[in-house]
Amino acid sequence: MATGAAPVSAREFADLHEACKHWGRWGADDQRGALNFITPDHVRAATASVRSGRTVTCSWPLDTKAGPDNPKPVVHHMTMLQDIPIGDAGDLRFACDFVGIEFHGDAHSHLDALCHVAYKGLLYNGVPVDRAVSSVGASMQTMDVAKDGIIGRGVLLDIPRLRGEAWVEPGEAIYRAEIEAAEQAQGVRLQQGDILYFRTGHARKRLVDGPWDAASSKAGFHATAMPLFHERGIAAIGFDGDGETVPSNCEGVMYPIHAIGVNAMGLYFLDSLFFEDLAVACEEEGRWEFLCVIAPLRLAAGTGSPVNPIAVL
């Protein structure tokens, strides 16, 4: 169980999962999930909120160095250098390289497709996982569902700022009441179609103390906080961890936040983001909402994508 977190029984978790379902809300064949909350009107309103034009990345650099939270580092090598002749191009030369990445996990900034999370044999909207995912990739609820991007109003909620601390300690669960207190303290309220960026200070702790085995210890939501996002109609949530409190506080469910968020609600999760620069920018500009631009790679059969979200203030 998570440090200081109230345990959630298997029965209580099942009730939470059922209560948060968006299954069938947009039809039996829907594959977009909570992206349906982001309408053209939402996008227009979000673009109109840009004031200074300041842009901020919300991703880590691709990490090629193995570590306790990065057992599968990015593979990067050069495939062509400037000493390779390229025919009759004269003095023109090119440098080329290769990148390989297994992006799910705690080290690489990435976006989860809805086919990434199966619970009791089913994906979002009740689709049998073995009908949608095979050894050659996914055929339903893939990353390509979001090929036109996820663009809308972003909101950063900063729990360390609320507490006056550097970060939330790994293993600690964050409850609904504290999320609502952060809204009030920052003068912002989550609303339908929003993209929530949720800062626990995971990235700051990593920068100060160095990497640790985040798969064994991480700050995140308490499962009882999830109905808030269902009630508000949130479209996506980005985390500097992955939203999970580790160890889990839910009986028999290791990743309850993904099970409720991605599987039941059809939320798009962005894991292992970097909010330290955005937190500074929001503080300097005195605002916690911005235009959020997320452009995943076109992985037609993919369960997710590496991603570099941009906040535009």
C-alpha positions as CSV (number, residue, x, y, z in Angstrom):
1,M,0.0,0.0,0.0
2,A,1.1,3.6,-0.6
3,T,2.6,5.5,2.3
4,G,-0.1,7.3,4.2
5,A,-2.8,6.4,1.6
6,A,-6.1,4.9,2.5
7,P,-6.4,1.4,1.0
8,V,-9.0,0.7,-1.7
9,S,-10.6,-2.7,-1.6
10,A,-11.2,-4.7,-4.7
11,R,-14.9,-4.0,-4.4
12,E,-14.4,-0.3,-4.0
13,F,-12.1,-0.2,-7.0
14,A,-14.6,-2.1,-9.2
15,D,-17.2,0.5,-8.2
16,L,-14.9,3.3,-9.1
17,H,-14.1,1.8,-12.5
18,E,-17.8,1.3,-13.3
19,A,-18.7,4.8,-12.1
20,C,-16.1,6.4,-14.3
21,K,-16.9,4.6,-17.5
22,H,-17.6,6.6,-20.7
23,W,-18.3,3.3,-22.6
24,G,-21.1,3.8,-25.1
25,R,-21.3,7.6,-24.5
26,W,-20.3,8.3,-28.1
27,G,-21.5,5.1,-29.7
28,A,-20.5,1.4,-29.7
29,D,-17.9,1.9,-32.3
30,D,-16.2,5.0,-30.8
31,Q,-12.4,4.9,-30.7
32,R,-11.7,8.5,-29.7
33,G,-12.8,8.3,-26.1
34,A,-12.4,11.5,-24.2
35,L,-11.0,13.3,-27.3
36,N,-14.6,13.7,-28.2
37,F,-14.8,16.4,-25.5
38,I,-12.4,18.6,-27.6
39,T,-14.7,20.3,-30.1
40,P,-13.7,22.9,-32.8
41,D,-15.1,25.5,-30.4
42,H,-12.8,24.3,-27.6
43,V,-9.8,24.6,-30.0
44,R,-10.7,28.1,-31.1
45,A,-11.2,29.3,-27.5
46,A,-7.9,27.8,-26.6
47,T,-6.0,29.5,-29.4
48,A,-7.6,32.8,-28.4
49,S,-6.1,32.5,-24.9
50,V,-2.6,33.0,-26.2
51,R,-1.2,36.2,-24.8
52,S,2.6,36.5,-24.7
53,G,3.3,33.9,-27.4
54,R,5.9,32.2,-25.1
55,T,6.4,28.6,-25.9
56,V,7.6,25.9,-23.5
57,T,8.5,22.3,-24.1
58,C,7.1,19.7,-21.7
59,S,9.3,16.7,-22.5
60,W,12.6,15.3,-21.4
61,P,15.4,15.0,-24.0
62,L,15.6,11.5,-25.4
63,D,17.7,9.6,-22.9
64,T,20.4,7.3,-24.3
65,K,21.9,6.5,-20.9
66,A,20.7,3.5,-18.9
67,G,19.7,4.1,-15.3
68,P,17.5,2.8,-12.5
69,D,14.4,4.4,-14.1
70,N,15.7,3.8,-17.7
71,P,16.4,0.1,-18.2
72,K,15.7,0.5,-21.9
73,P,17.6,3.6,-23.1
74,V,17.1,5.2,-26.5
75,V,19.3,3.7,-29.2
76,H,21.0,6.5,-31.2
77,H,23.8,6.1,-33.7
78,M,25.1,7.9,-36.8
79,T,24.4,6.3,-40.2
80,M,26.2,8.9,-42.4
81,L,29.0,11.3,-41.7
82,Q,30.4,14.3,-43.6
83,D,33.2,12.2,-45.1
84,I,30.8,10.2,-47.3
85,P,30.7,11.3,-51.0
86,I,27.1,11.6,-52.4
87,G,27.8,11.5,-56.1
88,D,28.0,14.8,-58.0
89,A,26.9,17.0,-55.2
90,G,30.2,18.9,-55.1
91,D,31.1,20.1,-51.7
92,L,27.6,19.3,-50.2
93,R,27.6,16.6,-47.5
94,F,25.0,15.3,-45.0
95,A,25.0,13.9,-41.5
96,C,22.3,11.2,-40.8
97,D,21.4,9.2,-37.8
98,F,19.1,6.4,-36.5
99,V,16.9,6.4,-33.4
100,G,15.2,3.4,-31.8
101,I,13.0,3.7,-28.7
102,E,10.7,1.6,-26.5
103,F,8.9,4.5,-25.1
104,H,6.5,3.1,-22.5
105,G,7.9,3.3,-19.0
106,D,9.4,5.9,-16.6
107,A,12.1,7.4,-18.7
108,H,10.7,8.7,-22.0
109,S,8.0,11.3,-22.5
110,H,5.2,9.5,-24.3
111,L,1.5,9.4,-25.1
112,D,-0.6,6.3,-24.5
113,A,-3.1,5.2,-27.1
114,L,-6.3,3.7,-25.7
115,C,-5.3,0.2,-26.9
116,H,-2.4,0.4,-24.4
117,V,-4.5,-0.5,-21.4
118,A,-6.7,-3.7,-21.1
119,Y,-8.6,-4.5,-17.9
120,K,-10.3,-7.9,-17.5
121,G,-9.7,-8.6,-21.1
122,L,-11.3,-5.5,-22.5
123,L,-10.1,-2.2,-23.9
124,Y,-12.0,1.1,-23.7
125,N,-15.6,0.9,-24.8
126,G,-15.7,-2.9,-24.1
127,V,-13.6,-4.0,-27.1
128,P,-12.0,-7.4,-26.5
129,V,-8.2,-6.8,-26.4
130,D,-7.4,-9.9,-28.5
131,R,-9.6,-8.5,-31.3
132,A,-7.6,-5.2,-31.3
133,V,-4.0,-6.1,-30.5
134,S,-1.7,-8.8,-31.9
135,S,2.0,-9.4,-32.3
136,V,2.0,-7.2,-35.4
137,G,0.5,-4.2,-33.7
138,A,-2.9,-2.8,-32.9
139,S,-5.8,-2.4,-35.3
140,M,-8.2,-0.5,-33.1
141,Q,-7.9,2.5,-30.7
142,T,-4.3,2.9,-32.0
143,M,-2.1,6.0,-31.8
144,D,-3.3,7.0,-35.3
145,V,-6.7,7.8,-33.8
146,A,-5.0,11.0,-32.6
147,K,-3.2,11.7,-35.9
148,D,-4.7,15.2,-36.2
149,G,-3.2,16.1,-32.8
150,I,-4.5,16.9,-29.4
151,I,-4.9,20.6,-29.2
152,G,-6.9,22.6,-26.6
153,R,-6.8,24.4,-23.3
154,G,-4.0,23.1,-21.1
155,V,-4.1,23.6,-17.3
156,L,-1.1,23.1,-15.0
157,L,-2.0,22.1,-11.4
158,D,1.1,22.3,-9.2
159,I,0.9,20.3,-6.0
160,P,4.4,21.2,-4.7
161,R,3.6,24.9,-5.2
162,L,0.4,24.4,-3.1
163,R,2.3,22.7,-0.3
164,G,5.4,25.0,-0.4
165,E,7.6,22.0,-1.0
166,A,10.1,20.9,-3.7
167,W,8.2,17.8,-4.6
168,V,5.7,15.2,-3.4
169,E,7.6,12.3,-1.9
170,P,7.5,9.1,-3.9
171,G,4.9,6.7,-2.6
172,E,2.5,9.4,-1.5
173,A,-1.1,9.5,-2.9
174,I,-2.8,12.8,-3.8
175,Y,-6.5,13.1,-3.1
176,R,-9.4,15.0,-4.7
177,A,-9.5,17.6,-2.0
178,E,-5.9,18.7,-2.6
179,I,-6.5,18.8,-6.4
180,E,-9.4,21.1,-5.8
181,A,-7.3,23.2,-3.4
182,A,-4.7,23.6,-6.1
183,E,-7.4,24.9,-8.5
184,Q,-8.5,27.5,-5.9
185,A,-5.0,28.6,-5.1
186,Q,-4.1,29.0,-8.7
187,G,-7.4,30.7,-9.7
188,V,-8.3,28.1,-12.3
189,R,-11.0,25.5,-12.7
190,L,-10.8,22.4,-14.8
191,Q,-13.6,22.2,-17.4
192,Q,-14.9,20.0,-20.2
193,G,-12.3,19.4,-22.9
194,D,-9.3,20.5,-20.9
195,I,-5.9,18.9,-21.0
196,L,-4.6,18.7,-17.4
197,Y,-0.9,18.8,-16.7
198,F,-0.3,17.5,-13.2
199,R,2.9,18.4,-11.4
200,T,4.2,16.3,-8.5
201,G,7.8,17.5,-8.8
202,H,8.9,14.1,-10.0
203,A,11.2,15.7,-12.5
204,R,12.7,18.2,-10.0
205,K,13.5,15.3,-7.6
206,R,15.2,13.5,-10.4
207,L,17.3,16.5,-11.2
208,V,18.3,17.2,-7.6
209,D,18.7,13.7,-6.2
210,G,19.3,11.7,-9.4
211,P,17.3,8.9,-10.9
212,W,15.7,6.2,-8.8
213,D,13.7,3.1,-9.4
214,A,10.5,4.9,-10.2
215,A,8.7,1.7,-11.0
216,S,8.9,0.8,-7.3
217,S,8.2,4.2,-5.8
218,K,6.3,7.1,-7.2
219,A,3.8,9.9,-6.2
220,G,0.4,10.0,-8.0
221,F,-3.3,10.1,-7.6
222,H,-5.4,8.2,-5.1
223,A,-7.9,6.2,-7.0
224,T,-10.8,8.1,-5.3
225,A,-9.6,11.3,-7.1
226,M,-10.5,9.9,-10.5
227,P,-14.3,10.7,-10.5
228,L,-13.4,14.4,-10.4
229,F,-12.0,14.1,-14.0
230,H,-15.0,12.1,-15.1
231,E,-17.4,14.8,-13.7
232,R,-15.5,17.6,-15.4
233,G,-15.1,15.9,-18.8
234,I,-11.3,16.1,-19.0
235,A,-9.9,15.0,-22.3
236,A,-6.3,14.1,-21.4
237,I,-3.9,14.2,-18.5
238,G,-0.2,14.6,-18.6
239,F,2.0,13.6,-15.7
240,D,5.7,14.2,-14.6
241,G,5.4,10.6,-13.3
242,D,2.6,8.5,-14.8
243,G,-0.3,9.3,-12.4
244,E,0.1,6.1,-10.4
245,T,0.9,6.0,-6.7
246,V,3.5,3.3,-6.4
247,P,3.2,1.0,-4.5
248,S,-0.5,0.7,-5.5
249,N,-3.1,1.5,-2.8
250,C,-5.7,-0.7,-4.6
251,E,-6.2,-4.3,-3.7
252,G,-5.3,-6.6,-6.6
253,V,-4.7,-3.7,-9.1
254,M,-1.2,-2.6,-9.8
255,Y,-2.0,0.3,-12.1
256,P,-5.4,1.6,-10.9
257,I,-5.1,5.1,-12.4
258,H,-4.5,3.7,-15.9
259,A,-7.3,1.2,-15.5
260,I,-9.8,4.0,-14.6
261,G,-8.4,6.8,-16.7
262,V,-7.4,5.1,-20.0
263,N,-9.6,2.0,-19.9
264,A,-12.8,3.3,-18.3
265,M,-12.8,7.0,-19.2
266,G,-11.0,6.8,-22.5
267,L,-8.6,9.5,-21.4
268,Y,-5.3,10.0,-23.2
269,F,-2.4,9.8,-20.7
270,L,1.0,11.5,-21.3
271,D,3.6,10.0,-19.0
272,S,7.1,11.1,-17.9
273,L,6.7,14.7,-18.9
274,F,8.8,17.6,-17.8
275,F,7.0,20.6,-16.1
276,E,9.8,22.4,-14.4
277,D,10.2,25.1,-17.1
278,L,6.4,25.4,-17.6
279,A,5.9,25.9,-13.8
280,V,8.4,28.8,-13.9
281,A,6.8,30.3,-17.0
282,C,3.3,30.1,-15.5
283,E,4.5,31.7,-12.2
284,E,6.2,34.5,-14.1
285,E,3.2,35.2,-16.2
286,G,0.7,34.8,-13.4
287,R,-1.5,32.3,-15.2
288,W,-1.9,28.5,-15.2
289,E,-3.8,28.0,-18.5
290,F,-2.4,28.0,-22.0
291,L,-2.7,26.6,-25.5
292,C,-1.6,22.9,-25.4
293,V,-0.3,21.4,-28.6
294,I,0.4,17.6,-28.7
295,A,1.4,16.0,-32.0
296,P,2.0,12.3,-31.8
297,L,3.9,10.4,-34.4
298,R,1.9,8.6,-37.2
299,L,2.3,5.1,-35.8
300,A,-0.8,3.5,-37.5
301,A,-0.6,0.3,-35.4
302,G,1.1,1.8,-32.3
303,T,0.1,1.6,-28.7
304,G,1.4,5.1,-28.1
305,S,4.1,7.5,-29.3
306,P,7.1,9.5,-28.1
307,V,5.9,13.1,-27.7
308,N,7.1,16.6,-27.2
309,P,4.1,18.6,-26.0
310,I,4.3,22.4,-26.4
311,A,2.6,24.9,-24.1
312,V,1.9,28.3,-25.7
313,L,1.2,31.1,-23.2
